[in-house]
């Protein structure tokens, strides 16, 4: 595999992780600021399940795991809501 040479002549190699290409891995949606109903829809659409919900009114102020992280298909996403 050939690299790219920079201006000093050093060869640079770039490696791109392929986690997203592995079967069974999905991107956790960012649900902060959403209502519980909208957050639940975003979670299930991504292939995950709604986990523990702390409080039941208002909007999501915390989530675990964080949005934008890779997760295993079918894992739960917990959320905290505040009004």
N, C-alpha and C positions, 0 to 999 in steps of 0.2 A: 504494500500500500504506500503510495507516494504522498508526502506531505506538501505543504505550501511553504515556500521560502519567504522569509521576511526580508526587510531592507538590509539586514546585516548578514544575510546568507544562511541563517539558521533555519532548519526545516521544522515546521510546526505541524503537529497532528491534532486533529479535532475528533473527539469522540462524543457522539450523541446518544444518551441513554434511550433505550427502547422499552421502558416499563409499560408505556401505554399500548404497546403492541402485544403484550402478554395476555393470553386468554384469562378471563376472570378478574381483570383489574379495571376499575372505573374511576373517573375523576369525581371527587366529592364536591357537590355544588356549594357555593357561598350563599347561605340562607340568612345571613345577618340582615336585619331590617324587614324581613318578611313576616306575614302573619303565619300562625301555625298551619292553617289550611294550605297556603301557597308553599310554605316550606315543605310540608308533607308531600305535595305533588312534585316538587323539584327533586326531593330525595328518591321517591319511587321511580320517577322518570329516569333517573341516573342509574337505576338498578340496585339501589340500597333500600334499607327499611328504616322507618321512623323508630327511634329508640326512646329512651326515657325523656319525658317532657317535664321540666320543672316550671311550675306555674302554668296557667292555661289561658291567660289573656294577654293582649298586647302584641308586641313584635319580638322576634328573636334577637337577643343581645349577645348570646354565646352559643357556640356549637362545638361538638367534639365527635369526630375529628374536624379539623379546620377545613374550610372551603379551599379548593385548589390543590388538595393533596390526593395522592393515589390511594385507593382503598380496594379491598376485595369485594367482588360482586356479592350482594346479599348481606353485607355487614350493616350494623345499625349506626345511625347518626343521632346523638343526643342533643337536645337543645334546651336553652333557658329563655323564657319569655318574660318581659316586663312591660308594664303599661306606661 
